[in-house]
Amino acid sequence: MSSKKESAALVGVGAAACAVCCAGPILGFLVAIGLGTALGVAIWGVGALIVGAVAAVFVVVRRRRRAAACVSEGDGVALVELTERTHR
């Protein structure tokens, strides 16, 4: 064999060894990033749902209290007097 073929084979073996040796830590790092992202999305998502539920309950209770406060004590009939429109 020529020296070029031997050096190419040596480079190929070195690249394969590097890929085998470094694949585990690289994949572990990528998995850690993925799990951290999933956990962050889950935590922020649950937090947003809780805040949204509390805000919705607050708004509903507030609207019901306002609606209850606006109910008149009478029989529910309001008398309206119609008048003629005067021109200016």
Secondary structure, 3 states (H helix, E strand, C coil): CCHHHHHHHHHHHHHHHHHHHHHHHHHHHHHHHHHHHHHHHHHHHHHHHHHHHHHHHHHHHHHHHHHHHCCCCCCCCCCCCCCCCCCC
